Amino acid sequence: MPTITSIVVTYHPKSDELAPLLERLLLQTDRVILVDNTPGHENPGLAALCLESSAPKRCVTIRFGENLGIAKALNEGCERAKSLGTEFVLLSDQDSLPNTDMVAKLIECYQACAQQYGNVAAVGPTYTDIHTELTYPFQIQKPGDIFYSHAVADESQPYLETFSLITSGTLVPMSALLQVGPMREDLFIDQVDIEWGMRARHLGFRLMGCGSARMYQRMGENSVRVWYFGWRNESLYSPLRLYYRLRNFVALLKDPKISWRWKVRSSWYSLGLVYTHIVFAPQRYTSAIFAIKGLYDGIRGRMGRLRGTSLLENISTLGGQSNISRKN
Protein backbone atom coordinates (compact mmCIF):
# COMPACT_ATOMS: atom_id res chain seq x y z
CA MET A 1 0.00 0.00 0.00
CA PRO A 2 1.48 3.40 -0.96
CA THR A 3 1.80 6.16 1.61
CA ILE A 4 -1.26 8.41 1.67
CA THR A 5 -1.80 11.69 3.50
CA SER A 6 -5.30 13.05 4.01
CA ILE A 7 -5.71 16.83 3.86
CA VAL A 8 -8.87 18.21 5.46
CA VAL A 9 -9.74 21.90 5.15
CA THR A 10 -11.71 23.19 8.15
CA TYR A 11 -13.61 26.38 8.93
CA HIS A 12 -15.50 26.61 12.22
CA PRO A 13 -15.72 22.81 12.20
CA LYS A 14 -18.46 21.01 14.13
CA SER A 15 -17.02 18.21 16.23
CA ASP A 16 -19.96 15.87 15.57
CA GLU A 17 -19.23 16.12 11.82
CA LEU A 18 -15.44 16.25 11.90
CA ALA A 19 -14.81 13.48 14.46
CA PRO A 20 -16.33 10.65 12.35
CA LEU A 21 -14.48 11.90 9.28
CA LEU A 22 -11.19 12.04 11.17
CA GLU A 23 -11.58 8.46 12.37
CA ARG A 24 -12.46 7.18 8.89
CA LEU A 25 -9.38 8.88 7.44
CA LEU A 26 -7.04 7.68 10.21
CA LEU A 27 -8.31 4.16 9.55
CA GLN A 28 -7.56 4.37 5.83
CA THR A 29 -4.53 6.70 5.44
CA ASP A 30 -1.13 7.15 7.05
CA ARG A 31 -1.78 10.60 8.52
CA VAL A 32 -4.29 13.44 8.50
CA ILE A 33 -3.34 17.09 8.05
CA LEU A 34 -6.04 19.47 9.26
CA VAL A 35 -5.65 22.91 7.68
CA ASP A 36 -7.78 25.33 9.66
CA ASN A 37 -9.13 28.56 8.16
CA THR A 38 -11.04 29.51 11.30
CA PRO A 39 -10.24 33.14 12.29
CA GLY A 40 -8.63 33.67 15.69
CA HIS A 41 -5.39 32.91 17.48
CA GLU A 42 -6.48 29.52 18.80
CA ASN A 43 -8.93 26.75 18.08
CA PRO A 44 -8.89 24.57 21.22
CA GLY A 45 -11.75 22.43 19.94
CA LEU A 46 -9.72 21.30 16.94
CA ALA A 47 -6.69 20.48 19.09
CA ALA A 48 -8.87 18.53 21.52
CA LEU A 49 -10.43 16.60 18.65
CA CYS A 50 -6.98 15.48 17.49
CA LEU A 51 -5.89 14.51 21.02
CA GLU A 52 -9.07 12.49 21.55
CA SER A 53 -8.76 10.68 18.21
CA SER A 54 -7.62 7.06 17.92
CA ALA A 55 -4.18 8.14 16.63
CA PRO A 56 -3.24 11.66 17.79
CA LYS A 57 0.39 11.21 16.71
CA ARG A 58 -0.80 10.83 13.12
CA CYS A 59 -2.76 14.10 13.21
CA VAL A 60 -1.07 17.31 12.06
CA THR A 61 -2.68 20.73 12.43
CA ILE A 62 -1.92 23.86 10.41
CA ARG A 63 -3.69 27.04 11.55
CA PHE A 64 -3.78 30.30 9.59
CA GLY A 65 -5.66 32.40 12.14
CA GLU A 66 -7.81 33.79 9.32
CA ASN A 67 -9.76 32.51 6.35
CA LEU A 68 -7.33 32.35 3.43
CA GLY A 69 -9.57 30.20 1.22
CA ILE A 70 -9.77 26.57 0.28
CA ALA A 71 -7.11 26.75 -2.45
CA LYS A 72 -4.48 28.23 -0.11
CA ALA A 73 -5.34 25.64 2.55
CA LEU A 74 -5.04 22.75 0.10
CA ASN A 75 -1.74 24.06 -1.22
CA GLU A 76 -0.30 24.39 2.30
CA GLY A 77 -1.47 20.90 3.15
CA CYS A 78 0.04 19.45 -0.02
CA GLU A 79 3.35 21.18 0.68
CA ARG A 80 3.46 19.66 4.15
CA ALA A 81 2.56 16.23 2.74
CA LYS A 82 5.33 16.54 0.16
CA SER A 83 7.86 17.37 2.86
CA LEU A 84 6.81 14.20 4.68
CA GLY A 85 7.49 12.10 1.59
CA THR A 86 3.94 10.93 0.89
CA GLU A 87 3.09 9.31 -2.45
CA PHE A 88 -0.60 10.33 -2.58
CA VAL A 89 -2.76 13.03 -1.05
CA LEU A 90 -6.45 12.52 -0.33
CA LEU A 91 -8.32 15.84 -0.34
CA SER A 92 -11.37 16.36 1.86
CA ASP A 93 -13.89 18.89 3.09
CA GLN A 94 -14.81 18.88 6.77
CA ASP A 95 -18.39 17.74 6.10
CA SER A 96 -17.67 14.59 4.10
CA LEU A 97 -17.93 10.98 5.26
CA PRO A 98 -16.20 8.30 3.19
CA ASN A 99 -17.08 4.64 3.34
CA THR A 100 -14.58 2.55 5.27
CA ASP A 101 -13.15 1.05 2.06
CA MET A 102 -13.21 4.21 -0.08
CA VAL A 103 -9.46 4.82 -0.11
CA ALA A 104 -8.65 1.20 -0.94
CA LYS A 105 -11.10 1.33 -3.84
CA LEU A 106 -9.56 4.58 -5.09
CA ILE A 107 -6.07 3.07 -5.00
CA GLU A 108 -7.32 0.08 -7.00
CA CYS A 109 -8.85 2.48 -9.51
CA TYR A 110 -5.68 4.52 -9.83
CA GLN A 111 -3.43 1.50 -10.30
CA ALA A 112 -5.70 -0.07 -12.92
CA CYS A 113 -6.19 3.17 -14.86
CA ALA A 114 -2.54 4.21 -14.67
CA GLN A 115 -1.58 0.84 -16.11
CA GLN A 116 -4.17 1.13 -18.89
CA TYR A 117 -3.96 4.82 -19.80
CA GLY A 118 -0.69 6.17 -18.43
CA ASN A 119 -0.96 9.64 -16.92
CA VAL A 120 -3.75 9.85 -14.34
CA ALA A 121 -3.94 13.09 -12.35
CA ALA A 122 -6.70 12.12 -9.91
CA VAL A 123 -9.37 9.57 -9.09
CA GLY A 124 -12.59 10.33 -7.25
CA PRO A 125 -15.49 8.49 -5.63
CA THR A 126 -19.20 8.35 -6.28
CA TYR A 127 -20.83 10.71 -3.80
CA THR A 128 -24.30 11.23 -2.37
CA ASP A 129 -25.54 14.63 -1.21
CA ILE A 130 -26.63 14.43 2.43
CA HIS A 131 -29.15 17.28 1.99
CA THR A 132 -30.96 16.11 -1.15
CA GLU A 133 -30.08 12.37 -0.93
CA LEU A 134 -29.15 12.53 -4.61
CA THR A 135 -26.28 10.35 -5.83
CA TYR A 136 -24.38 12.18 -8.52
CA PRO A 137 -23.18 10.54 -11.74
CA PHE A 138 -19.86 11.35 -13.40
CA GLN A 139 -19.53 13.85 -16.24
CA ILE A 140 -18.20 12.01 -19.29
CA GLN A 141 -17.51 12.80 -22.93
CA LYS A 142 -18.96 10.18 -25.25
CA PRO A 143 -17.23 9.78 -28.64
CA GLY A 144 -19.10 11.71 -31.31
CA ASP A 145 -21.15 13.81 -28.87
CA ILE A 146 -20.76 17.57 -28.94
CA PHE A 147 -21.35 18.07 -25.23
CA TYR A 148 -20.50 15.94 -22.25
CA SER A 149 -23.18 13.84 -20.61
CA HIS A 150 -23.56 11.87 -17.39
CA ALA A 151 -22.97 8.23 -16.58
CA VAL A 152 -22.97 5.96 -13.55
CA ALA A 153 -20.02 3.66 -13.03
CA ASP A 154 -21.20 0.07 -12.51
CA GLU A 155 -19.86 -3.47 -12.75
CA SER A 156 -19.69 -3.30 -16.54
CA GLN A 157 -17.77 0.00 -16.39
CA PRO A 158 -16.27 0.31 -12.89
CA TYR A 159 -14.02 3.23 -13.87
CA LEU A 160 -15.03 6.17 -16.03
CA GLU A 161 -12.93 8.96 -17.45
CA THR A 162 -14.60 12.14 -16.27
CA PHE A 163 -14.57 15.84 -17.07
CA SER A 164 -14.18 16.91 -13.46
CA LEU A 165 -14.04 15.71 -9.86
CA ILE A 166 -15.15 17.51 -6.72
CA THR A 167 -12.37 18.29 -4.25
CA SER A 168 -13.58 16.11 -1.42
CA GLY A 169 -12.67 12.46 -1.75
CA THR A 170 -10.23 13.04 -4.61
CA LEU A 171 -7.00 11.02 -4.51
CA VAL A 172 -4.04 12.70 -6.22
CA PRO A 173 -0.59 11.17 -6.81
CA MET A 174 2.14 13.54 -5.68
CA SER A 175 3.93 13.04 -9.00
CA ALA A 176 0.92 14.44 -10.90
CA LEU A 177 0.48 17.30 -8.43
CA LEU A 178 4.06 18.40 -9.01
CA GLN A 179 3.51 18.46 -12.77
CA VAL A 180 0.08 20.11 -12.83
CA GLY A 181 0.96 22.62 -10.13
CA PRO A 182 -0.87 24.02 -7.09
CA MET A 183 -4.50 25.08 -6.80
CA ARG A 184 -5.39 28.55 -8.07
CA GLU A 185 -5.53 30.64 -4.90
CA ASP A 186 -7.17 33.75 -6.35
CA LEU A 187 -10.39 31.74 -6.81
CA PHE A 188 -10.51 31.54 -3.00
CA ILE A 189 -13.44 29.09 -2.91
CA ASP A 190 -15.60 27.35 -5.54
CA GLN A 191 -14.48 26.11 -8.97
CA VAL A 192 -10.99 25.44 -7.54
CA ASP A 193 -11.38 21.73 -8.31
CA ILE A 194 -12.78 22.45 -11.78
CA GLU A 195 -9.85 24.69 -12.72
CA TRP A 196 -7.20 22.26 -11.45
CA GLY A 197 -8.81 19.28 -13.13
CA MET A 198 -9.20 21.10 -16.45
CA ARG A 199 -5.58 22.24 -16.24
CA ALA A 200 -4.53 18.64 -15.69
CA ARG A 201 -6.55 17.49 -18.71
CA HIS A 202 -5.05 20.30 -20.79
CA LEU A 203 -1.60 18.85 -19.94
CA GLY A 204 -2.63 15.39 -21.12
CA PHE A 205 -3.68 13.81 -17.80
CA ARG A 206 -6.88 11.90 -17.16
CA LEU A 207 -9.40 12.21 -14.34
CA MET A 208 -11.10 8.95 -13.36
CA GLY A 209 -14.29 8.24 -11.44
CA CYS A 210 -14.61 5.08 -9.39
CA GLY A 211 -18.05 3.55 -9.01
CA SER A 212 -17.29 1.32 -6.02
CA ALA A 213 -15.64 4.06 -3.94
CA ARG A 214 -18.44 5.77 -2.01
CA MET A 215 -18.72 8.97 -0.01
CA TYR A 216 -21.42 11.16 1.53
CA GLN A 217 -21.09 14.91 1.09
CA ARG A 218 -23.01 18.06 2.02
CA MET A 219 -23.54 20.05 -1.17
CA GLY A 220 -24.40 23.65 -0.34
CA GLU A 221 -25.71 24.73 3.04
CA ASN A 222 -29.17 23.23 2.65
CA SER A 223 -31.70 22.29 -0.01
CA VAL A 224 -34.68 24.09 -1.50
CA ARG A 225 -37.66 22.96 -3.61
CA VAL A 226 -37.48 24.39 -7.11
CA TRP A 227 -39.87 24.24 -10.07
CA TYR A 228 -38.16 22.93 -13.24
CA PHE A 229 -41.23 21.71 -15.14
CA GLY A 230 -41.92 19.80 -11.93
CA TRP A 231 -40.84 20.17 -8.31
CA ARG A 232 -37.43 18.92 -7.24
CA ASN A 233 -34.80 19.60 -4.57
CA GLU A 234 -31.74 21.69 -5.40
CA SER A 235 -28.71 22.65 -3.32
CA LEU A 236 -29.07 25.98 -1.55
CA TYR A 237 -26.10 28.32 -1.07
CA SER A 238 -25.67 31.44 1.03
CA PRO A 239 -25.53 34.76 -0.86
CA LEU A 240 -21.78 34.93 -0.31
CA ARG A 241 -21.22 31.44 -1.75
CA LEU A 242 -23.41 32.42 -4.69
CA TYR A 243 -21.10 35.39 -5.26
CA TYR A 244 -18.02 33.17 -5.44
CA ARG A 245 -19.64 30.56 -7.66
CA LEU A 246 -20.74 33.14 -10.23
CA ARG A 247 -17.58 35.26 -10.08
CA ASN A 248 -15.33 32.25 -10.54
CA PHE A 249 -17.56 30.88 -13.29
CA VAL A 250 -16.96 34.10 -15.25
CA ALA A 251 -13.23 33.90 -14.49
CA LEU A 252 -13.05 30.39 -15.93
CA LEU A 253 -14.96 31.48 -19.03
CA LYS A 254 -11.93 33.63 -19.81
CA ASP A 255 -9.40 30.83 -19.25
CA PRO A 256 -8.29 29.19 -22.54
CA LYS A 257 -7.33 25.96 -20.73
CA ILE A 258 -10.95 25.35 -19.77
CA SER A 259 -12.93 23.19 -22.18
CA TRP A 260 -15.47 25.10 -24.27
CA ARG A 261 -17.89 22.23 -23.63
CA TRP A 262 -17.71 22.93 -19.92
CA LYS A 263 -18.19 26.64 -20.56
CA VAL A 264 -21.41 26.06 -22.49
CA ARG A 265 -22.86 23.55 -20.02
CA SER A 266 -21.79 25.62 -17.03
CA SER A 267 -23.45 28.69 -18.51
CA TRP A 268 -26.76 26.83 -18.49
CA TYR A 269 -26.11 25.57 -14.96
CA SER A 270 -25.26 29.09 -13.75
CA LEU A 271 -28.53 30.40 -15.15
CA GLY A 272 -30.31 27.70 -13.16
CA LEU A 273 -28.32 28.66 -10.08
CA VAL A 274 -29.43 32.28 -10.37
CA TYR A 275 -33.04 31.22 -11.03
CA THR A 276 -33.06 28.96 -7.97
CA HIS A 277 -31.71 31.60 -5.61
CA ILE A 278 -33.56 34.71 -6.72
CA VAL A 279 -36.94 32.98 -7.13
CA PHE A 280 -37.03 30.25 -4.48
CA ALA A 281 -34.32 30.97 -1.89
CA PRO A 282 -35.32 32.56 1.44
CA GLN A 283 -32.94 35.51 0.84
CA ARG A 284 -34.02 36.37 -2.70
CA TYR A 285 -33.10 40.05 -2.71
CA THR A 286 -29.75 39.52 -1.01
CA SER A 287 -28.96 36.65 -3.38
CA ALA A 288 -29.76 38.86 -6.37
CA ILE A 289 -27.39 41.58 -5.12
CA PHE A 290 -24.55 39.11 -4.54
CA ALA A 291 -25.18 37.42 -7.90
CA ILE A 292 -24.89 40.73 -9.73
CA LYS A 293 -21.74 41.65 -7.82
CA GLY A 294 -20.22 38.23 -8.53
CA LEU A 295 -20.82 38.53 -12.26
CA TYR A 296 -19.52 42.10 -12.28
CA ASP A 297 -16.33 41.26 -10.37
CA GLY A 298 -15.73 38.26 -12.61
CA ILE A 299 -15.92 40.47 -15.70
CA ARG A 300 -13.58 43.03 -14.10
CA GLY A 301 -11.17 40.35 -12.94
CA ARG A 302 -11.47 41.23 -9.25
CA MET A 303 -10.39 37.99 -7.63
CA GLY A 304 -9.36 36.75 -4.19
CA ARG A 305 -11.38 37.08 -1.02
CA LEU A 306 -14.38 39.42 -0.99
CA ARG A 307 -13.43 41.64 1.91
CA GLY A 308 -15.40 44.18 3.96
CA THR A 309 -17.47 46.42 1.72
CA SER A 310 -20.55 48.51 2.31
CA LEU A 311 -22.48 45.63 0.74
CA LEU A 312 -21.30 43.22 3.41
CA GLU A 313 -21.49 45.70 6.26
CA ASN A 314 -25.13 46.47 5.50
CA ILE A 315 -26.16 42.95 4.55
CA SER A 316 -28.85 42.79 7.22
CA THR A 317 -30.72 45.63 5.54
CA LEU A 318 -30.72 43.95 2.14
CA GLY A 319 -32.93 41.00 2.83
CA GLY A 320 -33.18 39.99 6.42
CA GLN A 321 -30.82 38.10 8.61
CA SER A 322 -27.53 37.27 6.93
CA ASN A 323 -26.63 33.63 6.41
CA ILE A 324 -22.98 33.90 5.42
CA SER A 325 -21.62 30.44 4.75
CA ARG A 326 -19.60 28.66 7.37
CA LYS A 327 -18.38 26.17 4.82
CA ASN A 328 -15.01 26.75 3.20
C-alpha atoms as one frame of an Amber mdcrd trajectory, in Angstrom:
protein
   0.000   0.000   0.000   1.479   3.399  -0.962   1.803   6.161   1.614  -1.257
   8.409   1.667  -1.796  11.685   3.504  -5.301  13.050   4.008  -5.711  16.830
   3.856  -8.869  18.212   5.460  -9.743  21.903   5.146 -11.713  23.187   8.147
 -13.612  26.379   8.933 -15.503  26.613  12.224 -15.720  22.807  12.205 -18.459
  21.008  14.129 -17.018  18.205  16.229 -19.961  15.872  15.567 -19.231  16.117
  11.823 -15.440  16.245  11.897 -14.809  13.483  14.459 -16.332  10.649  12.350
 -14.479  11.904   9.276 -11.188  12.040  11.168 -11.583   8.461  12.374 -12.462
   7.182   8.887  -9.381   8.877   7.439  -7.044   7.680  10.208  -8.314   4.164
   9.548  -7.556   4.375   5.826  -4.534   6.699   5.437  -1.127   7.149   7.047
  -1.782  10.598   8.523  -4.289  13.439   8.496  -3.338  17.093   8.045  -6.041
  19.469   9.262  -5.654  22.912   7.683  -7.784  25.330   9.656  -9.130  28.562
   8.158 -11.041  29.512  11.302 -10.245  33.140  12.288  -8.631  33.674  15.693
  -5.394  32.907  17.482  -6.477  29.525  18.803  -8.932  26.750  18.077  -8.886
  24.569  21.215 -11.748  22.431  19.942  -9.719  21.299  16.944  -6.688  20.485
  19.086  -8.875  18.534  21.516 -10.428  16.602  18.651  -6.981  15.475  17.488
  -5.893  14.509  21.020  -9.070  12.489  21.550  -8.759  10.676  18.210  -7.617
   7.064  17.919  -4.179   8.136  16.626  -3.236  11.660  17.789   0.392  11.207
  16.706  -0.800  10.831  13.121  -2.757  14.099  13.214  -1.075  17.314  12.059
  -2.684  20.730  12.431  -1.923  23.865  10.414  -3.687  27.042  11.546  -3.783
  30.299   9.592  -5.663  32.403  12.135  -7.812  33.787   9.320  -9.760  32.508
   6.345  -7.328  32.348   3.426  -9.569  30.204   1.223  -9.767  26.567   0.282
  -7.105  26.745  -2.451  -4.483  28.226  -0.107  -5.344  25.640   2.547  -5.045
  22.751   0.102  -1.739  24.055  -1.215  -0.301  24.389   2.297  -1.468  20.896
   3.154   0.039  19.449  -0.017   3.350  21.183   0.678   3.457  19.662   4.149
   2.563  16.235   2.743   5.332  16.539   0.161   7.863  17.374   2.864   6.806
  14.196   4.684   7.493  12.102   1.592   3.940  10.932   0.886   3.088   9.309
  -2.450  -0.596  10.329  -2.583  -2.762  13.026  -1.045  -6.454  12.523  -0.332
  -8.320  15.838  -0.340 -11.366  16.362   1.859 -13.892  18.893   3.090 -14.814
  18.879   6.771 -18.387  17.738   6.098 -17.673  14.592   4.096 -17.929  10.985
   5.264 -16.205   8.297   3.188 -17.083   4.638   3.341 -14.577   2.551   5.275
 -13.155   1.052   2.059 -13.212   4.214  -0.079  -9.462   4.822  -0.115  -8.647
   1.202  -0.940 -11.100   1.334  -3.843  -9.560   4.583  -5.091  -6.065   3.071
  -4.998  -7.316   0.080  -7.000  -8.853   2.479  -9.509  -5.679   4.524  -9.825
  -3.430   1.501 -10.297  -5.700  -0.072 -12.915  -6.194   3.166 -14.859  -2.541
   4.214 -14.673  -1.577   0.845 -16.113  -4.169   1.125 -18.886  -3.959   4.818
 -19.795  -0.690   6.173 -18.426  -0.960   9.642 -16.925  -3.748   9.846 -14.338
  -3.944  13.091 -12.350  -6.700  12.117  -9.910  -9.368   9.567  -9.088 -12.585
  10.331  -7.246 -15.491   8.485  -5.626 -19.199   8.349  -6.282 -20.833  10.709
  -3.802 -24.302  11.226  -2.371 -25.539  14.629  -1.208 -26.631  14.430   2.430
 -29.153  17.278   1.995 -30.959  16.112  -1.149 -30.077  12.375  -0.931 -29.149
  12.528  -4.611 -26.279  10.348  -5.831 -24.377  12.183  -8.522 -23.180  10.541
 -11.742 -19.864  11.352 -13.403 -19.531  13.848 -16.238 -18.204  12.009 -19.286
 -17.509  12.802 -22.925 -18.958  10.179 -25.253 -17.232   9.781 -28.638 -19.102
  11.712 -31.311 -21.147  13.806 -28.873 -20.760  17.572 -28.936 -21.346  18.075
 -25.228 -20.503  15.943 -22.252 -23.176  13.844 -20.613 -23.564  11.874 -17.388
 -22.975   8.229 -16.579 -22.974   5.964 -13.545 -20.023   3.659 -13.032 -21.203
   0.073 -12.510 -19.856  -3.468 -12.753 -19.687  -3.304 -16.540 -17.766   0.001
 -16.390 -16.271   0.312 -12.892 -14.016   3.231 -13.874 -15.026   6.167 -16.034
 -12.928   8.964 -17.452 -14.595  12.141 -16.268 -14.567  15.843 -17.067 -14.184
  16.913 -13.458 -14.038  15.712  -9.863 -15.149  17.505  -6.721 -12.369  18.293
  -4.248 -13.578  16.108  -1.415 -12.665  12.459  -1.751 -10.234  13.037  -4.605
  -7.004  11.023  -4.507  -4.045  12.698  -6.225  -0.592  11.168  -6.806   2.137
  13.538  -5.681   3.930  13.036  -9.002   0.920  14.441 -10.896   0.477  17.303
  -8.430   4.057  18.401  -9.006   3.508  18.461 -12.771   0.084  20.113 -12.832
   0.960  22.621 -10.127  -0.865  24.021  -7.085  -4.497  25.083  -6.801  -5.390
  28.547  -8.069  -5.527  30.637  -4.897  -7.166  33.747  -6.351 -10.390  31.739
  -6.812 -10.510  31.537  -3.001 -13.436  29.094  -2.912 -15.599  27.346  -5.543
 -14.479  26.110  -8.966 -10.989  25.440  -7.537 -11.385  21.730  -8.310 -12.785
  22.454 -11.783  -9.851  24.693 -12.723  -7.200  22.264 -11.449  -8.813  19.284
 -13.135  -9.199  21.101 -16.451  -5.577  22.243 -16.242  -4.527  18.637 -15.693
  -6.550  17.488 -18.705  -5.046  20.299 -20.786  -1.605  18.850 -19.937  -2.628
  15.386 -21.115  -3.676  13.811 -17.800  -6.879  11.904 -17.161  -9.399  12.205
 -14.335 -11.099   8.954 -13.364 -14.294   8.245 -11.442 -14.606   5.084  -9.386
 -18.049   3.552  -9.008 -17.292   1.316  -6.019 -15.642   4.064  -3.943 -18.436
   5.768  -2.013 -18.716   8.968  -0.005 -21.420  11.163   1.531 -21.090  14.906
   1.094 -23.012  18.057   2.024 -23.538  20.050  -1.169 -24.399  23.652  -0.342
 -25.715  24.731   3.044 -29.173  23.227   2.654 -31.703  22.292  -0.008 -34.684
  24.094  -1.505 -37.659  22.961  -3.605 -37.482  24.387  -7.113 -39.866  24.238
 -10.070 -38.161  22.931 -13.243 -41.228  21.706 -15.144 -41.919  19.800 -11.933
 -40.841  20.174  -8.314 -37.433  18.921  -7.235 -34.802  19.603  -4.565 -31.744
  21.695  -5.401 -28.706  22.649  -3.322 -29.070  25.982  -1.551 -26.104  28.319
  -1.075 -25.671  31.443   1.031 -25.531  34.761  -0.864 -21.775  34.929  -0.314
 -21.223  31.444  -1.747 -23.411  32.422  -4.692 -21.104  35.394  -5.259 -18.016
  33.172  -5.443 -19.642  30.556  -7.661 -20.741  33.139 -10.226 -17.580  35.262
 -10.076 -15.331  32.249 -10.544 -17.565  30.879 -13.294 -16.958  34.102 -15.248
 -13.229  33.903 -14.491 -13.051  30.392 -15.934 -14.956  31.478 -19.031 -11.927
  33.633 -19.814  -9.396  30.829 -19.251  -8.289  29.193 -22.542  -7.329  25.964
 -20.731 -10.947  25.348 -19.767 -12.933  23.189 -22.184 -15.474  25.100 -24.274
 -17.894  22.230 -23.634 -17.706  22.931 -19.916 -18.186  26.641 -20.559 -21.406
  26.060 -22.494 -22.856  23.554 -20.021 -21.785  25.616 -17.033 -23.449  28.689
 -18.508 -26.761  26.833 -18.487 -26.112  25.568 -14.965 -25.260  29.089 -13.753
 -28.525  30.401 -15.149 -30.313  27.705 -13.164 -28.321  28.659 -10.078 -29.431
  32.279 -10.367 -33.038  31.218 -11.034 -33.057  28.959  -7.972 -31.706  31.604
  -5.611 -33.564  34.710  -6.720 -36.936  32.983  -7.129 -37.031  30.248  -4.476
 -34.316  30.971  -1.885 -35.316  32.561   1.441 -32.944  35.509   0.842 -34.021
  36.367  -2.704 -33.099  40.051  -2.710 -29.746  39.516  -1.013 -28.957  36.651
  -3.377 -29.757  38.857  -6.373 -27.388  41.580  -5.115 -24.553  39.112  -4.543
 -25.184  37.419  -7.897 -24.895  40.734  -9.729 -21.735  41.645  -7.822 -20.216
  38.225  -8.526 -20.824  38.526 -12.263 -19.516  42.098 -12.283 -16.333  41.255
 -10.366 -15.734  38.257 -12.607 -15.917  40.470 -15.697 -13.582  43.030 -14.103
 -11.170  40.346 -12.944 -11.469  41.228  -9.254 -10.393  37.988  -7.626  -9.361
  36.754  -4.191 -11.376  37.081  -1.021 -14.381  39.418  -0.987 -13.426  41.642
   1.909 -15.399  44.177   3.959 -17.467  46.422   1.723 -20.549  48.508   2.313
 -22.475  45.634   0.739 -21.302  43.217   3.405 -21.489  45.698   6.260 -25.134
  46.473   5.504 -26.162  42.947   4.553 -28.849  42.791   7.222 -30.719  45.627
   5.542 -30.721  43.951   2.140 -32.927  41.004   2.826 -33.182  39.994   6.417
 -30.821  38.095   8.613 -27.527  37.266   6.932 -26.625  33.631   6.414 -22.979
  33.899   5.425 -21.618  30.439   4.755 -19.604  28.656   7.369 -18.377  26.173
   4.821 -15.008  26.748   3.197
